[in-house]
Amino acid sequence: MNQKTRIEKDITIFEENLKKIKKNSLTLSQKKTKELAKQYYNDSKYYLDKKDYFTAFGCINYAHGLLDSIINF
């Protein structure tokens, strides 16, 4: 799998995980964390378009980590 395909797959997985979070059950801190994750997700798409795969991969992975902190804790 090439870098671009891998990042696109990670972006899709992030979008699927984002749908799992119920908005009404989040604390204020979790809402802020979710918004930060979405910002990194958007950054990833931006860098992917610029063909900066290294930065795009870093951004989507950071977004996953933030979202995981909400889902798992």
C-alpha positions in Angstrom: 0.0 0.0 0.0 1.5 3.4 -1.0 1.5 6.4 1.4 -1.4 8.2 -0.2 -3.6 5.1 -0.1 -2.7 4.5 3.5 -3.6 8.0 4.5 -6.9 7.9 2.6 -7.7 4.7 4.5 -6.9 6.3 7.8 -9.0 9.3 7.0 -12.0 7.0 6.2 -11.5 5.1 9.5 -11.4 8.4 11.3 -14.7 9.5 9.7 -16.3 6.1 10.7 -15.0 6.5 14.3 -16.3 10.1 14.5 -19.8 8.8 13.8 -19.6 6.5 16.8 -19.4 9.4 19.3 -22.7 10.5 20.7 -22.7 14.3 20.8 -25.1 14.6 23.8 -23.1 12.4 26.1 -19.8 14.3 25.9 -18.4 16.5 28.6 -17.1 20.0 27.8 -13.5 18.7 27.8 -14.4 15.8 25.5 -16.2 18.2 23.1 -13.1 20.3 22.9 -11.0 17.2 22.3 -13.3 16.2 19.5 -13.0 19.6 17.9 -9.3 19.4 18.1 -9.3 16.0 16.5 -11.4 17.3 13.7 -9.0 20.1 13.1 -6.1 17.6 12.8 -8.3 15.6 10.4 -8.9 18.6 8.3 -5.1 19.4 8.4 -4.4 15.9 7.2 -6.7 16.3 4.2 -5.0 19.7 3.4 -1.5 18.2 3.5 -2.7 15.1 1.5 -3.8 17.5 -1.2 -0.4 19.2 -1.1 1.2 15.8 -1.4 3.0 16.3 1.9 2.4 12.7 3.0 4.6 12.8 6.0 2.7 15.7 7.6 -0.7 14.3 6.5 0.1 10.9 8.1 1.2 12.6 11.3 -1.9 14.7 11.5 -4.4 11.9 10.9 -2.6 9.7 13.5 -2.8 12.5 16.1 -6.5 12.9 15.2 -7.0 9.2 15.8 -5.3 9.4 19.2 -7.4 12.3 20.3 -10.6 10.5 19.2 -9.5 7.3 20.8 -9.1 9.1 24.1 -12.8 10.0 24.0 -14.0 6.5 22.8 -12.0 4.5 25.2 -12.1 6.6 28.3 
